[in-house]
């Protein structure tokens, strides 16, 4: 039965401890709930809802860290809300409602696989477990089969070294590119794309009795491809542990759902009603103002570049963190996926799988004096709207105050270049343009105007940010230098301006 958790929440809510704030007071629905008031179980359900709202790709670990907060901020930005602080009950209700709707669309189910003992989720509208006798190899494997371009295999392996098996799986396919590879003592992950545009994601985790994992294959044109892949990964537990706890571990979520659903009937023909919050087209707390009330002024512009085959792109957080709306040059809304203000990096989703993307350099060690190129859109709209490509060298291996997160370059960097890629001689990404020394402040403090003191975020910092957001890294295998015209072609296809509206 679908929504069994929702049912359990509503039915059990009256028996569970309620939050300290009143459920009957008028401001209850619009008062932010302090993070310290949320249990680990509450946060896990919020993280699950953020996954299904397509703003979170991290672990459902119940910890309210920077990734969870960034996801909440991105979700609020999507609906032009300037609210900060704790989520309100109305926001939680909307998050949960949107998540249930998304799960409905793919028929999401989570169970403990009887053959592997792992907790795994799967889209039942695409695939279903194949009922095969538990003998031979099938005793440790479950195939989830369907006919809509999706297949999933869950299996348990008893060998001590899983690496040859994981890497050997690629030999059975006509591989176009290895998109991501993670090799750790406790986890093995590989993702690749075939020449017929099939996306495959393989993951195996160590357990006390061997390795447990899954192979997911999907055509790139399957609706919600990225969401399904993220959901399977975040719901997977190799030892059968529940990723989402029982309702009594989430008293705040229980109380919220009881608050929004307590005027609905309890049963229907002897069965619990599949009750849920009434989901508006947008969160009530973040209602879109009338068009006449929406400021339509462009207050800034920056640069972004595509880094993933599914349309995810990179820019600086300072380019977009104060925007009510972010668009491309054609006025298309861009979804903010993640913001990291400490690293000054952000991810945006263009929802385009056709835009070419740049690849990272395989080894992110940079050398003093090595050649580089910087692509971006300086002074976009005031001087020009065309892509600008400049070249230079690495002039220092550290940034301002000797920060190791940045390096210095002498390629021209102007307002509007922020967020643009720094490319090596082969066209691979080695950094992200971020800042230049302020001429006026330098003149006031030193009496001189600095020359070509520009800075970029290191590629290694970018890689860490992408991995934390579960973005598959695609690295350039060939480090052979190419001519500047080919560099320009790469940049023209994958680098684009973004506009900040307030």
VEXDREN-2710 file (C-alpha; in Angstrom, 1 decimal):
% VEXDREN-2710
k/r/px/py/pz
1/UNK/0.0/0.0/0.0
2/UNK/1.4/3.4/-0.9
3/UNK/2.1/6.1/1.7
4/UNK/2.2/3.7/4.6
5/UNK/4.6/6.0/6.4
6/UNK/2.1/8.9/5.9
7/UNK/-0.7/6.8/7.3
8/UNK/1.5/5.7/10.3
9/UNK/2.3/9.3/11.0
10/UNK/-1.3/10.4/11.1
11/UNK/-2.6/7.4/13.0
12/UNK/0.2/7.3/15.6
13/UNK/0.5/11.1/16.0
14/UNK/-1.9/11.4/18.9
15/UNK/0.1/8.8/20.9
16/UNK/3.5/10.5/20.4
17/UNK/5.1/13.3/22.3
18/UNK/4.2/16.7/20.7
19/UNK/6.6/19.5/20.3
20/UNK/6.8/22.2/22.9
21/UNK/5.0/24.8/20.8
22/UNK/1.2/24.8/20.6
23/UNK/-0.5/23.1/17.6
24/UNK/-3.6/25.2/18.0
25/UNK/-2.1/28.7/18.1
26/UNK/-2.4/30.8/15.0
27/UNK/1.3/31.4/14.3
28/UNK/2.1/27.7/14.6
29/UNK/2.2/27.1/10.9
30/UNK/4.5/30.1/10.2
31/UNK/7.0/29.9/13.1
32/UNK/10.4/28.4/12.3
33/UNK/11.3/25.3/14.3
34/UNK/14.7/25.4/15.8
35/UNK/17.0/22.8/14.5
36/UNK/17.9/21.8/18.1
37/UNK/14.2/20.9/18.5
38/UNK/14.4/18.3/15.7
39/UNK/15.3/14.7/16.5
40/UNK/17.6/12.7/14.3
41/UNK/14.5/11.0/12.9
42/UNK/12.9/14.3/12.1
43/UNK/15.9/15.4/10.1
44/UNK/16.1/12.1/8.2
45/UNK/12.5/12.6/7.0
46/UNK/13.3/16.2/6.0
47/UNK/16.4/15.0/4.1
48/UNK/14.3/12.4/2.3
49/UNK/11.8/15.1/1.3
50/UNK/14.6/17.3/0.1
51/UNK/15.9/14.4/-2.1
52/UNK/12.5/14.1/-3.7
53/UNK/12.3/17.8/-4.2
54/UNK/15.5/17.4/-6.2
55/UNK/17.7/19.8/-4.1
56/UNK/19.6/17.3/-1.9
57/UNK/21.9/14.5/-2.9
58/UNK/23.6/13.7/0.5
59/UNK/23.2/11.1/3.1
60/UNK/20.0/10.7/5.1
61/UNK/22.0/10.6/8.3
62/UNK/19.9/12.9/10.5
63/UNK/22.7/15.5/10.8
64/UNK/21.8/19.0/10.0
65/UNK/25.0/20.0/8.2
66/UNK/26.0/22.5/5.5
67/UNK/24.6/20.2/2.7
68/UNK/21.2/20.0/4.4
69/UNK/21.1/23.7/5.0
70/UNK/22.2/24.5/1.4
71/UNK/19.4/22.2/0.1
72/UNK/16.8/24.1/2.3
73/UNK/18.2/27.4/1.0
74/UNK/18.0/26.2/-2.6
75/UNK/14.4/25.0/-2.1
76/UNK/13.4/28.3/-0.7
77/UNK/15.1/30.2/-3.5
78/UNK/13.1/28.1/-6.0
79/UNK/10.0/29.7/-4.7
80/UNK/11.5/33.1/-4.2
81/UNK/11.3/33.0/-0.4
82/UNK/13.6/35.2/1.6
83/UNK/12.9/33.3/4.8
84/UNK/15.9/32.2/6.8
85/UNK/16.3/30.1/9.9
86/UNK/14.4/26.9/10.9
87/UNK/11.8/25.4/8.6
88/UNK/8.2/26.2/9.5
89/UNK/5.5/23.6/9.8
90/UNK/3.9/24.9/6.6
91/UNK/7.2/24.5/4.8
92/UNK/7.7/21.0/6.1
93/UNK/4.1/20.1/5.0
94/UNK/4.8/21.4/1.6
95/UNK/8.2/19.6/1.4
96/UNK/6.5/16.3/2.4
97/UNK/3.6/16.8/0.0
98/UNK/5.9/17.4/-3.0
99/UNK/8.0/14.4/-2.0
100/UNK/4.9/12.1/-1.9
101/UNK/3.8/13.4/-5.3
102/UNK/7.2/12.7/-6.8
103/UNK/7.3/9.2/-5.3
104/UNK/3.8/8.5/-6.6
105/UNK/4.9/9.4/-10.1
106/UNK/7.5/6.6/-10.2
107/UNK/5.7/4.2/-7.8
108/UNK/8.6/4.3/-5.2
109/UNK/9.0/1.3/-2.9
110/UNK/11.6/0.5/-0.3
111/UNK/12.1/-3.0/1.1
112/UNK/14.6/-5.4/2.5
113/UNK/15.7/-7.6/-0.4
114/UNK/15.1/-11.2/0.9
115/UNK/18.1/-12.5/-1.1
116/UNK/20.7/-9.9/-0.3
117/UNK/19.5/-8.6/3.0
118/UNK/20.0/-5.0/1.8
119/UNK/17.5/-2.2/2.1
120/UNK/16.9/-0.9/-1.4
121/UNK/14.4/1.4/-3.1
122/UNK/13.1/1.0/-6.6
123/UNK/10.6/2.7/-9.0
124/UNK/7.8/0.1/-9.3
125/UNK/6.3/1.8/-12.3
126/UNK/9.5/1.0/-14.2
127/UNK/10.7/-2.3/-12.6
128/UNK/9.6/-5.0/-10.2
129/UNK/11.5/-7.8/-8.5
130/UNK/11.8/-11.0/-10.6
131/UNK/10.7/-14.0/-8.7
132/UNK/13.4/-16.6/-9.3
133/UNK/14.2/-19.7/-7.2
134/UNK/16.8/-19.0/-4.6
135/UNK/19.3/-21.5/-5.9
136/UNK/22.8/-21.1/-7.3
137/UNK/23.8/-17.5/-8.2
138/UNK/20.2/-16.4/-7.8
139/UNK/20.4/-17.1/-4.1
140/UNK/22.4/-13.9/-3.7
141/UNK/20.9/-11.8/-6.5
142/UNK/17.6/-10.1/-7.3
143/UNK/16.8/-8.7/-10.7
144/UNK/14.4/-5.9/-11.0
145/UNK/13.0/-6.1/-14.5
146/UNK/10.8/-3.9/-16.6
147/UNK/10.4/-2.6/-20.1
148/UNK/10.8/1.2/-19.8
149/UNK/14.5/1.6/-20.2
150/UNK/15.4/0.9/-16.6
151/UNK/17.0/-2.2/-15.0
152/UNK/18.3/-2.9/-11.5
153/UNK/20.2/-5.8/-10.0
154/UNK/20.8/-6.1/-6.3
155/UNK/23.4/-8.7/-5.3
156/UNK/25.7/-9.9/-2.5
157/UNK/29.3/-11.0/-3.2
158/UNK/31.3/-13.1/-0.8
159/UNK/34.7/-12.5/-2.3
160/UNK/37.2/-10.4/-0.2
161/UNK/38.3/-8.3/-3.2
162/UNK/35.4/-6.7/-5.1
163/UNK/37.5/-4.4/-7.3
164/UNK/38.1/-6.8/-10.2
165/UNK/34.4/-7.6/-10.3
166/UNK/33.3/-3.9/-10.3
167/UNK/35.9/-2.9/-12.9
168/UNK/35.2/-6.0/-15.0
169/UNK/31.5/-5.1/-15.4
170/UNK/32.5/-2.4/-17.9
171/UNK/33.9/-5.0/-20.3
172/UNK/30.4/-6.2/-21.1
173/UNK/29.4/-2.8/-22.5
174/UNK/30.5/-0.6/-25.3
175/UNK/31.7/2.2/-23.0
176/UNK/31.7/5.8/-24.2
177/UNK/33.1/7.4/-21.1
178/UNK/33.9/6.6/-17.5
179/UNK/32.0/9.3/-15.6
180/UNK/33.0/8.6/-12.1
181/UNK/35.2/6.2/-10.1
182/UNK/35.4/5.9/-6.3
183/UNK/37.7/3.2/-4.8
184/UNK/37.7/3.0/-1.0
185/UNK/38.3/0.0/1.4
186/UNK/34.6/0.2/2.4
187/UNK/33.0/1.2/-0.9
188/UNK/33.5/0.8/-4.6
189/UNK/31.6/2.9/-7.1
190/UNK/31.8/3.3/-10.9
191/UNK/29.6/5.1/-13.3
192/UNK/29.9/5.1/-17.0
193/UNK/28.0/6.0/-20.2
194/UNK/27.7/3.6/-23.1
195/UNK/27.8/4.6/-26.8
196/UNK/24.1/4.0/-27.1
197/UNK/23.5/6.6/-24.2
198/UNK/22.8/4.1/-21.5
199/UNK/23.8/5.4/-18.0
200/UNK/25.1/2.8/-15.6
201/UNK/25.8/3.2/-11.9
202/UNK/27.4/0.4/-9.8
203/UNK/28.0/0.5/-6.1
204/UNK/29.2/-2.1/-3.6
205/UNK/29.6/-1.5/0.2
206/UNK/31.5/-3.8/2.6
207/UNK/29.5/-5.7/5.2
208/UNK/30.4/-8.3/7.9
209/UNK/29.6/-11.1/5.4
210/UNK/31.1/-9.7/2.2
211/UNK/30.0/-7.0/-0.2
212/UNK/26.5/-5.9/-1.0
213/UNK/25.5/-3.6/-3.7
214/UNK/23.6/-2.9/-6.9
215/UNK/23.9/-2.2/-10.6
216/UNK/21.5/0.4/-12.0
217/UNK/21.1/1.0/-15.8
218/UNK/18.9/3.6/-17.3
219/UNK/18.5/5.2/-20.7
220/UNK/19.4/8.9/-20.5
221/UNK/16.0/9.8/-21.8
222/UNK/14.1/8.2/-18.9
223/UNK/12.1/10.9/-17.1
224/UNK/13.6/11.8/-13.7
225/UNK/16.7/9.8/-14.4
226/UNK/18.9/11.8/-11.9
227/UNK/16.2/11.8/-9.2
228/UNK/15.8/8.0/-9.5
229/UNK/19.5/7.4/-9.3
230/UNK/19.9/9.7/-6.3
231/UNK/16.9/8.1/-4.5
232/UNK/18.2/4.5/-5.0
233/UNK/21.6/5.5/-3.8
234/UNK/20.4/7.4/-0.7
235/UNK/17.9/4.7/0.3
236/UNK/20.4/1.9/0.0
237/UNK/21.7/0.2/3.1
238/UNK/23.9/-2.9/2.6
239/UNK/23.1/-4.5/5.9
240/UNK/19.3/-3.9/5.9
241/UNK/19.4/-1.0/8.4
242/UNK/16.4/1.3/8.0
243/UNK/17.5/4.6/6.3
244/UNK/14.2/6.2/7.6
245/UNK/13.3/5.3/11.2
246/UNK/9.9/4.4/12.6
247/UNK/7.5/7.3/13.0
248/UNK/8.0/7.5/16.8
249/UNK/11.5/8.7/16.2
250/UNK/10.2/11.7/14.3
251/UNK/7.7/13.4/16.7
252/UNK/7.9/16.8/15.0
253/UNK/7.1/15.4/11.6
254/UNK/4.2/13.4/13.2
255/UNK/2.8/16.5/14.8
256/UNK/3.1/18.6/11.5
257/UNK/1.2/15.9/9.5
258/UNK/-1.4/15.6/12.2
259/UNK/-1.8/19.4/12.2
260/UNK/-2.4/19.6/8.5
261/UNK/-4.6/16.4/8.3
262/UNK/-6.6/16.3/11.4
263/UNK/-9.9/17.3/9.7
264/UNK/-9.8/14.3/7.4
265/UNK/-11.6/11.0/8.0
266/UNK/-9.7/8.3/9.7
267/UNK/-10.8/5.2/7.7
268/UNK/-12.3/4.3/4.4
269/UNK/-13.9/0.8/4.1
270/UNK/-11.9/-0.3/7.1
271/UNK/-8.6/0.8/5.7
272/UNK/-6.5/3.8/6.8
273/UNK/-6.9/6.8/4.5
274/UNK/-3.9/7.7/2.5
275/UNK/-3.7/11.1/4.1
276/UNK/-1.2/13.8/3.3
277/UNK/-0.9/17.5/3.5
278/UNK/-2.8/19.3/0.8
279/UNK/0.0/20.3/-1.5
280/UNK/-0.4/23.7/-3.1
281/UNK/1.4/24.5/-6.3
282/UNK/4.0/26.2/-4.1
283/UNK/4.8/26.3/-0.4
284/UNK/2.3/28.6/1.4
285/UNK/5.1/30.4/3.2
286/UNK/6.8/31.2/-0.1
287/UNK/3.9/32.2/-2.3
288/UNK/4.9/33.8/-5.6
289/UNK/3.9/37.4/-5.5
290/UNK/1.8/38.9/-8.3
291/UNK/3.7/39.7/-11.4
292/UNK/3.3/43.4/-10.8
293/UNK/5.1/42.8/-7.4
294/UNK/8.0/40.9/-8.7
295/UNK/11.1/43.1/-9.2
296/UNK/12.4/42.4/-12.7
297/UNK/15.7/44.2/-12.4
298/UNK/18.9/42.6/-13.3
299/UNK/21.3/43.4/-10.5
300/UNK/24.3/41.4/-11.6
301/UNK/25.8/38.9/-14.0
302/UNK/28.3/36.1/-13.8
303/UNK/29.6/33.1/-15.6
304/UNK/28.8/29.4/-15.3
305/UNK/30.0/26.3/-17.1
306/UNK/28.5/22.8/-17.6
307/UNK/30.4/20.1/-15.7
308/UNK/28.0/17.1/-16.0
309/UNK/26.2/15.4/-18.8
310/UNK/22.8/15.9/-17.0
311/UNK/23.0/19.7/-17.1
312/UNK/24.5/20.5/-13.7
313/UNK/26.7/23.5/-13.9
314/UNK/29.2/25.4/-11.7
315/UNK/29.5/29.0/-10.7
316/UNK/30.5/31.1/-7.7
317/UNK/28.2/31.3/-4.7
318/UNK/28.7/35.1/-4.5
319/UNK/27.2/35.4/-8.0
320/UNK/23.8/33.9/-7.0
321/UNK/23.4/33.9/-3.2
322/UNK/21.5/37.1/-3.0
323/UNK/19.4/36.6/-6.1
324/UNK/15.6/36.3/-6.0
325/UNK/15.8/34.6/-9.4
326/UNK/18.6/33.2/-11.5
327/UNK/18.3/32.9/-15.3
328/UNK/20.3/32.3/-18.4
329/UNK/20.6/34.9/-21.1
330/UNK/17.4/33.7/-22.7
331/UNK/15.4/34.3/-19.5
332/UNK/15.1/30.6/-18.6
333/UNK/14.9/29.9/-14.8
334/UNK/17.9/28.0/-13.4
335/UNK/17.5/25.9/-10.4
336/UNK/20.0/26.4/-7.6
337/UNK/21.1/22.9/-6.4
338/UNK/23.7/23.7/-3.8
339/UNK/25.6/26.7/-2.4
340/UNK/28.9/26.6/-0.4
341/UNK/29.7/30.1/0.7
342/UNK/33.0/29.1/2.4
343/UNK/34.4/27.6/-0.8
344/UNK/32.5/30.2/-2.9
345/UNK/31.0/27.6/-5.1
346/UNK/27.5/26.8/-6.3
347/UNK/25.7/24.3/-8.5
348/UNK/22.8/25.1/-10.8
349/UNK/20.7/22.8/-12.8
350/UNK/20.0/23.9/-16.4
351/UNK/17.8/20.8/-16.9
352/UNK/19.5/20.3/-20.2
353/UNK/21.2/17.1/-21.2
354/UNK/22.2/18.4/-24.6
355/UNK/24.7/21.1/-23.6
356/UNK/28.4/19.9/-23.9
357/UNK/30.3/19.8/-20.7
358/UNK/33.8/20.4/-19.6
359/UNK/36.0/17.7/-18.1
360/UNK/38.3/17.9/-15.1
361/UNK/42.0/17.4/-15.3
362/UNK/42.9/13.9/-14.2
363/UNK/45.6/15.2/-11.9
364/UNK/44.7/18.5/-10.2
365/UNK/48.3/19.3/-9.3
366/UNK/49.2/22.6/-11.0
367/UNK/52.6/24.0/-11.7
368/UNK/54.0/27.4/-11.3
369/UNK/54.3/29.0/-14.8
370/UNK/52.0/26.6/-16.6
371/UNK/49.8/27.9/-19.4
372/UNK/46.1/28.4/-18.9
373/UNK/43.0/29.9/-20.4
374/UNK/40.1/31.8/-18.7
375/UNK/36.6/31.9/-20.2
376/UNK/33.8/34.1/-19.1
377/UNK/31.5/37.1/-19.8
378/UNK/33.0/40.2/-18.3
379/UNK/30.8/43.3/-18.1
380/UNK/28.0/41.3/-19.6
381/UNK/25.4/43.5/-21.3
382/UNK/27.2/46.8/-20.6
383/UNK/30.2/46.3/-23.0
384/UNK/29.5/43.0/-24.7
385/UNK/27.4/39.8/-24.6
386/UNK/29.9/37.5/-26.3
387/UNK/32.2/35.0/-24.7
388/UNK/35.7/36.3/-23.7
389/UNK/38.7/34.0/-23.8
390/UNK/42.1/35.2/-22.3
391/UNK/45.3/33.3/-21.7
392/UNK/48.0/33.5/-19.2
393/UNK/50.0/31.5/-16.7
394/UNK/49.9/30.3/-13.1
395/UNK/51.7/33.1/-11.3
396/UNK/51.5/31.8/-7.7
397/UNK/50.4/28.5/-6.2
398/UNK/48.6/30.2/-3.3
399/UNK/45.9/32.8/-3.0
400/UNK/45.5/35.9/-0.9
401/UNK/47.0/35.4/2.7
402/UNK/48.6/32.3/1.3
403/UNK/45.3/30.3/1.2
404/UNK/46.0/26.9/-0.4
405/UNK/42.4/26.8/-1.8
406/UNK/43.3/29.3/-4.5
407/UNK/46.0/30.0/-7.0
408/UNK/47.0/33.2/-8.7
409/UNK/46.9/33.8/-12.5
410/UNK/47.6/36.7/-14.8
411/UNK/44.9/36.1/-17.3
412/UNK/42.5/39.1/-17.4
413/UNK/39.7/38.8/-14.9
414/UNK/36.9/41.4/-14.8
415/UNK/33.5/41.7/-13.2
416/UNK/31.3/39.1/-14.8
417/UNK/34.2/36.6/-15.1
418/UNK/33.3/35.1/-11.7
419/UNK/32.3/31.5/-11.9
420/UNK/34.1/30.9/-15.2
421/UNK/36.4/27.9/-15.8
422/UNK/40.1/28.1/-15.8
423/UNK/41.4/25.6/-18.4
424/UNK/44.8/24.0/-18.9
425/UNK/46.5/23.7/-22.3
426/UNK/44.5/20.5/-23.0
427/UNK/41.1/22.2/-22.3
428/UNK/40.6/20.5/-18.9
429/UNK/39.3/22.3/-15.9
430/UNK/41.9/23.2/-13.3
431/UNK/40.0/26.0/-11.5
432/UNK/37.1/28.4/-11.2
433/UNK/37.6/32.2/-11.5
434/UNK/36.7/33.9/-8.2
435/UNK/38.3/37.2/-7.5
436/UNK/40.8/40.0/-8.3
437/UNK/42.6/42.4/-6.0
438/UNK/40.5/45.5/-5.5
439/UNK/42.3/48.3/-7.3
440/UNK/40.9/51.2/-5.1
441/UNK/41.6/49.5/-1.8
442/UNK/45.1/48.4/-2.9
443/UNK/45.8/52.0/-4.0
444/UNK/44.6/53.4/-0.7
445/UNK/46.6/50.9/1.4
446/UNK/49.8/50.6/-0.7
447/UNK/49.8/53.7/-2.9
448/UNK/50.0/51.6/-6.1
449/UNK/47.6/49.9/-8.4
450/UNK/48.0/46.1/-8.6
451/UNK/48.6/44.5/-12.0
452/UNK/47.1/41.1/-13.0
453/UNK/46.6/39.9/-9.5
454/UNK/43.7/37.6/-10.1
455/UNK/42.6/34.4/-8.3
456/UNK/40.9/31.1/-9.0
457/UNK/39.6/28.3/-6.8
458/UNK/41.7/25.2/-7.2
459/UNK/40.3/22.2/-9.2
460/UNK/40.9/19.9/-6.2
461/UNK/38.5/22.1/-4.1
462/UNK/35.9/22.0/-6.9
463/UNK/36.3/18.2/-7.1
464/UNK/35.6/17.9/-3.3
465/UNK/32.5/20.1/-3.7
466/UNK/31.2/18.0/-6.6
467/UNK/31.8/14.7/-4.7
468/UNK/30.0/16.0/-1.6
469/UNK/27.0/16.7/-3.8
470/UNK/27.2/13.3/-5.5
471/UNK/28.0/14.8/-8.9
472/UNK/29.8/12.2/-11.0
473/UNK/33.3/13.4/-11.9
474/UNK/34.2/13.2/-15.6
475/UNK/38.0/13.6/-16.1
476/UNK/39.9/14.2/-19.3
477/UNK/42.1/11.3/-20.1
478/UNK/44.3/13.0/-22.7
479/UNK/46.5/15.7/-21.4
480/UNK/47.9/16.6/-24.9
481/UNK/47.9/20.4/-25.5
482/UNK/45.5/21.6/-28.1
483/UNK/45.5/24.9/-30.0
484/UNK/43.7/28.0/-28.7
485/UNK/41.0/27.7/-31.4
486/UNK/40.0/24.3/-30.0
487/UNK/40.0/25.7/-26.5
488/UNK/37.7/28.4/-27.7
489/UNK/35.4/25.9/-29.2
490/UNK/35.2/23.9/-25.9
491/UNK/34.4/27.1/-24.0
492/UNK/31.9/28.4/-26.5
493/UNK/29.8/25.2/-26.2
494/UNK/29.9/24.8/-22.4
495/UNK/30.3/28.2/-20.8
496/UNK/27.3/30.6/-20.5
497/UNK/26.3/33.8/-18.8
498/UNK/23.9/33.8/-15.8
499/UNK/21.8/36.8/-14.6
500/UNK/20.9/37.7/-11.1
501/UNK/17.4/39.3/-10.6
502/UNK/16.1/41.1/-7.6
END
